[in-house]
Amino acid sequence: MGTGYVGLVTGLCLAELGHDVTCLDVVEEKVASINRGVNPLYEEGLDELLERHLNERFIASTDLSMAKDTDVTFICVGTPSREDGSLDLTYLKEAARELGEIIAKKEGHHLVVVKSTVMPGTTEDVVTPILENSSGRIVGEGLGVAMNPEFLREGTAVRDFMEPDRVVIGASDKRSREILGEIFGGFDCPVLEVGVSAAEMIKVASNAFLATKISFINEIGNLCKDMGIDVRDVVRGMGHDSRISPKFLRAGCGFGGSCFPKDVRGLAAESRRRGMEPIMLDALLKVNELQPERLVQLLESRMDVMGAGISVMGLAFKPGTDDIRESRAIPLVRLLLERGADVHCYDPKATEGFRRLFPQVTYHQSPEECVESSDAVVIVTEWPEFGDPGLYGDRLVIDGRGVVRTTNYDGICW
Ligand code: NAD
């Protein structure tokens, strides 16, 4: 249930593992597109999976009652941020209610697995009561409930799903644990059985930790820049320490995406709700907010932005995806527009989504065309094609990701 980045990848990968899968969603165009053989989102390896399994072991549908003919339902609906930072459970509650009503009409056991990212306590305190009410069953008697967090990264989602570092299962009862153990038992990785709330916390704490690493190195990187040190040399030296590792220690213009910002905000809101001050979580979010401003300050230290043509290279929140949710390109473009720049944008995959947010800027079909239309370039996403120095000539390049080195160049933290 929920055929977005997580649901579609999960569905197609489970089909690849030999299961019969129905991907359910409420958005008709999405479902129709999948059933025509066209993936509604870009993710490496996904087209091949759809081609292989569509109408064989895999189908998409808006008819949620099809869940009745299955044994297990993974709920993969979105859990976006609310204004106060807490996670909005509207879609999750709705999905649980609808699913419960469907389970009420089915014979035999049904396992419901929450895959959406939620705060600890949500599956047991929110999802389970809704399911029990609407299905007329209780957990352990014809109904199983589990939480199985998803750790896939957009851009490498299929590989991450098929080759996980670990699988986490938080199940309400023995039968649910066994079913999930069977589904995921074939992976060559530890399968951890923990309490339901611990499974939920493992996911959000992992994301908060990774986001902390990024903001930490960005703060060190900002200091390095001021002191004339290349933070990338520092990271090389730090990363060889096996206690630290170089992963997620890449300084730049900050993290975006549909997970890190919202999950950290969610944890911070949960801490506040419990009367605690989330000192570290607040700080890492603040560092992240300021990085796009640093890019603009760097640009302004080299030229007058008002009326100038500025190319923004990369709109997706990371390479390998068309997802622009909380991309650092969003605050950057907003800041450039506020300063009166003539903004030109290029991204190989994410233009359409961005155009809906910023119809007033100019979009280009190729990186060459975008660069040629401007006086200076700001690199926001590390698409490999931006790494060719020949692309930029002697234009000023402000690099937010460390993808290139040109003659007229400045880097955010180096
Ligand atoms: P998404 O917005 O891409 O997809 C959610 C889908 O759910 C949408 O297609 C929507 O139409 C559908 N939906 C909403 N209500 C529904 C209902 N009642 N019945 C059926 N479908 C319904 O979201 P996503 O990026 O796939 O994320 C889903 C969840 O997984 C979130 O909680 C997210 O935090 C978590 N997560 C995301 C990632 C990621 O990289 N995107 C990774 C791990 C975990």
Residues whose N, C-alpha, C, O or C-beta is under 5 A from the ligand:
A	BS01	NAD	M1 G2 T3 G4 Y5 V6 G7 L24 D25 V26 V27 C76 V77 G78 T79 Y91 E94 A95 K115 S116 T117 E150 F151 L152 R153 E154 S258
